[in-house]
Amino acid sequence: MRLMFHIFKKDARRLWWEIAVSLATLALLTMYDSTRTDAVPGPMEGYLNLLLLFAWGLVAAFLIHDEALVGDRQFWVTRPYPRHVLLGAKALALLAFVHLPYLASQGVIVAVRGFNPLDYLPALLWKQFLLALAFTLPVAALAAVTRNLMQLVPAAVAILVAVTVLSGGVRPMRYPWEPAVQAQELIPLFGVAVVAIAVFCLQYARRRTHLARTLAVAALLAAALVFALLPREYVFRVQCLLDGAPVQSQPSSATVSIETELVAGRDRPLLPVGAVELRIPVRVSGLGQPPGTGVVDVEQLGMHVQGPNGEQWTATRRFNRVRGDGWTSFSRSGAGSLYLALDRHFYDRVKGAEVTIRGKVGIALYRWGAGHTIPAISDARPVPDVGRCYGIVVEYPPPGALKTVCESPSSLPLFTRVNLIQAGGGEVWEHWLADAATVMRYLVLNVLSPMNRAQTFFQFASWPRGPASQWLVPGDVLPSATVELIPGERTGSMVFSYEIRNVALTQFSGRSVRRRDPVTDLRAPAP
Amino acid sequence: MGTEMIRTHQLTKRFPGIEAVTDLTLEVPEGSVFALVGPNGAGKTTTIKTFMNILPPTAGRADVLGTDSRRLGPKQLAQIGYVSENQELPGWMTVSYFLQYCKPFYPTWDDQLAASLVRLFDLPLERRLRALSRGMRIKAALASSLAYRPRLIVLDEPFSGLDALVRDQFIESVLERAAEATVFIASHDLAEIESFASHIGYIDQGRLRFTEEMTALVARFREIEVTLEQPARMPAEWPAEWLNPEHASVVVRFTDSRYERERTENKVRELLPGVRDIVARSMPLRSIFVALAKSAQSREPGE
């Protein structure tokens, strides 16, 4: 222990400048984050997130490289360093210079935002765990198999490029109203972290660099492939577990049916080259949730089309929130569309015939909880099952709007209705939390923030309202108006298979759908 | 004596495309000053790095202080002082902090000895290691490696690039310690080695050509000059122990690698007719190794 602190003190002395820069950056970020009144971080916060990760990366790399494990000229290898003590000293330093300051910063931000940090310790420790999983351990492992920054930086860039390519490219922006599919990142990240620990320990115990490098590269490639190829159903099931709503057996009445009243059309601009896009309006029903009592969130997990002569087409593994060639779009009532970007050759072969569509969907059910009312313009007030919410008037978008913001160190409910109610039981304007995406032309990055934030806007009317502008709010109602927040409580998750027979694809390639009975075969869910 | 501080058995180290050390077997007796000499690239540094567990051996084994080199741990390393010409020291540390930093790793650290080494080497305590000259850096490394009175001192080309004064200081301090420690030194600087080595091993192209006590080595090598009465025909075959024979008119010269006065003179008279005079001159270490190297070169084409 004495030697461990001795090495630790040496590292602190050696890296005081880098540590000071990281602490100053963290302090600045803490100040910006704790005073933010918008769900979207400002440009400074975005750049500070990046700078802080960079500074921490340098601290971690220099820490390891000060007793480099690669090479045969370092003075320390012929000195009586107990390896477990050295490993302990480095882990202690990473804890002291990266994780503890981060935890302290999180505590300050959470406290300034009106929450008791101790009440949210599990959420804060989860963030620490994620930081270790996604950043500290991989950087430390990379430093353990490189000699200096000249080796580490090109290796890191090469790894990032390879992982990005293998995992299917840069992921498009996640819109605020979409659920975070953490499971897809967490599963491969967990694997990377386990291998990072193995590499780290192997290097400190035996200094077998070739073996450690091979292991690290193989793990990264495997993780990227796992990320890209992980079956969506498995991801959905793990995500449901993480959300505290494990997948249950679905009611036998559940069905997917073609919604023949809806209009098909092309509205997806990003199509694979040579593909033909079809949009098939469908409705998920029979889930045992009365209409209006909650939300049905549907996710396509797999899709397969079979022609009359055995022609086959299967959607690639990436669906929905990551670009692929089969996805869904559903309203919160369960009505929506199956989108297919079919290979043109396949389409040409089957377009005149009737095909069978088989698929799997993952369904998350939400039930509306009790509403809680706060003044439309107010400072932050606790809202049960949501967090703390406040309302402020903002000038942008012109001519101004009421912005209702909710925040919490815990996850915010994916669906929360926000109703602006005119005093005296007058008019009601309905919105949802996180129902708008703000496009910013700067680095919007707040991965380090301990707070989860979401907001919605009630736009003011600048002219007399008419039939087409009922959604606009007259500014004079605000002083006495209230906002009711109704959180959606997750009540269950299910996965079920469907089969729709006798579908003529030509009906759905951009033309209106005509009723054609019987067009669907509503199948009982597969076990 | 009697116990080996270092013992290697068929130690082999291969790198991709090259075998740096081949089947090297040697023993370094306790209390000796063992010099491993050989030309540049002979495998001296690789040998040291292998038995110091800096590099894993490809085959064979080495024992240091009675422990398998692959299992050398803090307990053994606390008794070994290692200084190498190409060792990377923590340049950001001052000399003073460097010594302070090393101290807790060694239970036998002697502050007084450290202070006296600092004085002997005239080390600037507040100067950073990276700001020191090469000689000063080597001296700082040596001070940090002697201050805990190691049982085994391993020096890898310690004299490279040092001026004469620094060399003398270096040798003086090592010899002071040699009374209670074993010294293993790898060098191609034969003149310096000769003054204090008790044992010597010669390595060339990764192979240990011989290992011997210094006194025996110096005793058995002589430069022989034979003067004949008149020019004579030379023998077709020279004895194998006579290295690099050459003759001009009535003078014949060679290096006898197994010199014993009576035996050598009898052999000379037997092989060369009309011997008028035989002069045997003792050879400095450097001349011995030049003779060995020349002899090896002249044999190579036929080997």
Interface residues (C-beta under 8 A of the other chain):
Chain A: R2 L3 H6 K10 R13 R14 D66 G71 D72 R73 Q74 F75 V77 T78 R79 P80 Y81 P82
Chain B: K49 M52 I54 L55 G73 P74 K75 Q76 L77 A78 I80 Y82 S84 N86 Q87 E88 L89 P90 W92 Y97 Y101 C102 P104 F105 Y106 A141 V154
